[in-house]
């Protein structure tokens, strides 16, 4: 089993997530495929980053097995945002299917979702991501811009989310005709993950956009621009 460390907060006090269970996985779980890695990552630049970095200590937090047992013990129907920081466990960018499978089984009966920047083209990544979604754990593919959205949507393995410019409209259509709606919690004060949970809908068609914000928004905008020029 993998050696990543996990933290679990059973009732989050974060104003954006609302009172749901949240977790973080040590930064080593983040793939090199993520353009925000050490380059404007929200988690790294926020107050939450102080606690996230503690997970680099092997004596802090929970082991993966301990975390899965704790998740399994949560009440039926519990809302869970897995990884407000970090990504899925992996070995050199290839998702650890055994570890993910254990979490999927532990989440049965809950409403759980996460996001991943792992490259679905590597190893069996596409297969294990698709299977997790089928089994009830919603794993959203993270796109770097609207052109990348179309690339990920064509895979037909998981719902998609995307980085958007700071001044993005509430709705956008990609070159291939995919519909993007901004996360409502980014512009409505009375909406949180707990009240929305659209990111937990594995069969949704709409792409959820997250506009650049916070201290690192200029870096995020640069990432969007770079990937747009590549597209």
KEFIRO-891518 format. One record per residue (C-alpha): residue number from 1; residue in one letter; x, z, y. Coordinates in steps of 0.02 Angstrom, whole numbers, always signed. Layout:
NUM,A,X,Z,Y
...
END
This chain:
1,X,+0,+0,+0
2,X,+60,-35,+177
3,X,+152,+93,+284
4,X,+60,+68,+448
5,X,-8,+225,+530
6,X,-188,+237,+590
7,X,-281,+350,+710
8,X,-468,+380,+696
9,X,-582,+450,+830
10,X,-753,+483,+757
11,X,-841,+485,+925
12,X,-753,+390,+1064
13,X,-762,+451,+1244
14,X,-709,+280,+1310
15,X,-834,+213,+1437
16,X,-818,+35,+1372
17,X,-840,+68,+1186
18,X,-970,+205,+1204
19,X,-992,+345,+1075
20,X,-941,+251,+917
21,X,-799,+278,+795
22,X,-638,+190,+847
23,X,-466,+171,+772
24,X,-293,+107,+816
25,X,-157,+40,+702
26,X,+29,+55,+741
27,X,+101,-85,+848
28,X,+201,-158,+704
29,X,+34,-224,+638
30,X,+25,-347,+784
31,X,+81,-521,+732
32,X,+206,-627,+826
33,X,+65,-755,+838
34,X,-16,-648,+973
35,X,+45,-712,+1143
36,X,+4,-544,+1223
37,X,+125,-449,+1112
38,X,+240,-357,+1234
39,X,+174,-478,+1364
40,X,+19,-405,+1447
41,X,-65,-323,+1297
42,X,-210,-220,+1364
43,X,-180,-78,+1242
44,X,+4,-68,+1286
45,X,-29,-65,+1474
46,X,-174,+59,+1472
47,X,-187,+246,+1455
48,X,-231,+219,+1273
49,X,-57,+150,+1248
50,X,+16,+325,+1262
51,X,-77,+376,+1105
52,X,-52,+207,+1021
53,X,+138,+220,+1034
54,X,+133,+387,+945
55,X,+84,+292,+788
56,X,+261,+224,+780
57,X,+305,+398,+715
58,X,+276,+401,+526
59,X,+220,+583,+538
60,X,+81,+546,+663
61,X,-94,+488,+620
62,X,-159,+441,+448
63,X,-92,+335,+307
64,X,-195,+181,+266
65,X,-270,+264,+112
66,X,-311,+422,+211
67,X,-393,+318,+345
68,X,-499,+222,+220
69,X,-556,+386,+141
70,X,-603,+452,+314
71,X,-700,+293,+354
72,X,-791,+301,+188
73,X,-846,+479,+229
74,X,-928,+426,+393
75,X,-1119,+422,+393
76,X,-1213,+271,+330
77,X,-1246,+151,+473
78,X,-1100,+218,+575
79,X,-1039,+97,+710
80,X,-851,+70,+699
81,X,-733,-29,+809
82,X,-580,-45,+700
83,X,-424,-66,+808
84,X,-448,-42,+993
85,X,-260,-68,+976
86,X,-160,-150,+838
87,X,-207,-281,+709
88,X,-234,-301,+522
89,X,-96,-244,+403
90,X,+22,-382,+353
91,X,+190,-431,+282
92,X,+282,-556,+392
93,X,+119,-620,+466
94,X,+27,-634,+300
95,X,-120,-514,+295
96,X,-109,-381,+160
97,X,-262,-426,+59
98,X,-253,-269,-48
99,X,-255,-154,+103
100,X,-391,-252,+190
101,X,-494,-252,+31
102,X,-484,-63,+20
103,X,-548,-49,+199
104,X,-688,-174,+167
105,X,-748,-70,+20
106,X,-736,+91,+123
107,X,-841,+14,+262
108,X,-987,-30,+149
109,X,-1149,+29,+230
110,X,-1072,+42,+404
111,X,-1075,-75,+554
112,X,-892,-118,+579
113,X,-797,-250,+672
114,X,-621,-293,+730
115,X,-518,-434,+804
116,X,-363,-521,+738
117,X,-229,-632,+811
118,X,-154,-667,+640
119,X,-129,-852,+610
120,X,-263,-906,+484
121,X,-151,-1050,+427
122,X,-22,-932,+351
123,X,-33,-887,+167
124,X,-207,-833,+113
125,X,-253,-768,+287
126,X,-402,-883,+307
127,X,-468,-835,+135
128,X,-455,-646,+159
129,X,-529,-655,+335
130,X,-676,-758,+273
131,X,-703,-640,+125
132,X,-701,-486,+237
133,X,-838,-562,+344
134,X,-942,-607,+191
135,X,-921,-430,+123
136,X,-986,-348,+282
137,X,-832,-312,+387
138,X,-836,-426,+539
139,X,-662,-491,+580
140,X,-664,-594,+740
141,X,-532,-728,+765
142,X,-448,-711,+936
143,X,-423,-874,+1032
144,X,-301,-894,+1176
145,X,-407,-1016,+1279
146,X,-559,-1128,+1262
147,X,-462,-1267,+1175
148,X,-404,-1142,+1045
149,X,-585,-1090,+1020
150,X,-628,-1263,+957
151,X,-480,-1259,+837
152,X,-532,-1092,+763
153,X,-717,-1135,+755
154,X,-678,-1288,+650
155,X,-609,-1173,+514
156,X,-785,-1101,+488
157,X,-718,-936,+420
158,X,-762,-807,+552
159,X,-839,-779,+724
160,X,-725,-811,+873
161,X,-682,-721,+1035
162,X,-573,-788,+1175
163,X,-466,-739,+1324
164,X,-542,-802,+1486
165,X,-482,-815,+1667
166,X,-521,-669,+1783
167,X,-646,-776,+1880
168,X,-731,-853,+1728
169,X,-916,-894,+1739
170,X,-1033,-790,+1631
171,X,-1061,-942,+1520
172,X,-944,-1086,+1478
173,X,-947,-1234,+1359
174,X,-788,-1289,+1269
175,X,-733,-1472,+1256
176,X,-811,-1478,+1082
177,X,-975,-1404,+1144
178,X,-954,-1224,+1085
179,X,-1046,-1098,+1194
180,X,-949,-951,+1268
181,X,-1033,-798,+1343
182,X,-933,-662,+1431
183,X,-936,-490,+1351
184,X,-1081,-405,+1441
185,X,-984,-242,+1452
186,X,-862,-328,+1571
187,X,-993,-352,+1707
188,X,-1137,-233,+1665
189,X,-1109,-47,+1687
190,X,-1245,+5,+1565
191,X,-1178,-99,+1419
192,X,-1049,-35,+1294
193,X,-993,-85,+1120
194,X,-1112,+48,+1055
195,X,-1264,-30,+1139
196,X,-1213,-212,+1113
197,X,-1125,-233,+945
198,X,-1132,-424,+957
199,X,-951,-429,+899
200,X,-1010,-352,+735
201,X,-1122,-502,+700
202,X,-1021,-607,+578
203,X,-1144,-752,+577
204,X,-1164,-774,+765
205,X,-1128,-945,+840
206,X,-1087,-890,+1017
207,X,-906,-855,+1064
208,X,-876,-695,+1161
209,X,-758,-711,+1310
210,X,-649,-572,+1377
211,X,-590,-605,+1556
212,X,-415,-554,+1611
213,X,-419,-384,+1692
214,X,-318,-228,+1728
215,X,-135,-208,+1772
216,X,-79,-353,+1662
217,X,-209,-482,+1715
218,X,-78,-596,+1793
219,X,+19,-602,+1629
220,X,-142,-636,+1534
221,X,-186,-777,+1653
222,X,-13,-851,+1625
223,X,-40,-848,+1437
224,X,-206,-939,+1458
225,X,-123,-1070,+1568
226,X,+21,-1097,+1448
227,X,-94,-1124,+1300
228,X,-207,-1236,+1403
229,X,-60,-1348,+1445
230,X,-16,-1356,+1260
231,X,-193,-1408,+1219
END
